[in-house]
Amino acid sequence: GAGVSQSPSNKVTEKGKDVELRCDPISGHTALYWYRQSLGQGLEFLIYFQGNSAPDKSGLPSDRFSAERTGGSVSTLTIQRTQQEDSAVYLCATSGGSSYNEQFFGPGTRLTVL
Amino acid sequence: AQRVTQPEKLLSVFKGAPVELKCNYSYSGSPELFWYVQYSRQRLQLLLRHISRESIKGFTADLNKGETSFHLKKPFAQEEDSAMYYCALSPTQGGSEKLVFGKGTKLTVNP
């Protein structure tokens, strides 16, 4: 079956612009996570969704970052007024169903802020 | 605070040699521990988790609560084991089941 998909795979933007990153989860997975993978920082948790609600937003680095999930499915991570330090690979992972607690990762979106 | 430490950024061994990737954690409760692997040009995937107590691709990892460690071991490394390895912790309290990752160890197995 299809795994987690993310789009775009690469995004280059100018400092100060807004960007939207999309995650399509594995069908039936109720939990969805966003992580950021950057040089020197490793993988950092950003936000967790259970269904459409986000009980844990503790990893969002600033109020420029927001995320939503609709219909318990697709999620969008939005970064407003991008800064160069936002450059990273943004990973989405989902879990649920029979593989409880195993997180399945998408291929990531590589964001470059010039 | 929850923290995962992987002290080696890079680890290089020869094919057939034993390999151990170190992982130490800090967590006040009883965590769930995982090893994730990322092969070149592939996505991050689960290698093994401590509650399963299984061996995957010849790798094993034992949770040592006294030493707060979860080292990954393989007795005879293979070239195809070359990859980036991440140790991760999932807090069992709080309900989010997010993963807290170490910074990773890049393993290179030389022929």
Interface residues (C-beta under 8 A of the other chain):
Chain A: G3 A31 Y33 Y35 G40 Q41 G42 L43 E44 F45 Y48 P55 D56 G59 L91 A93 S95 N101 E102 Q103 F104 F105 G106 P107 G108
Chain B: E32 R43 L44 Q45 L46 R49 Y86 A88 S90 G94 G95 S96 E97 K98 L99 V100 F101 G102 K103 G104
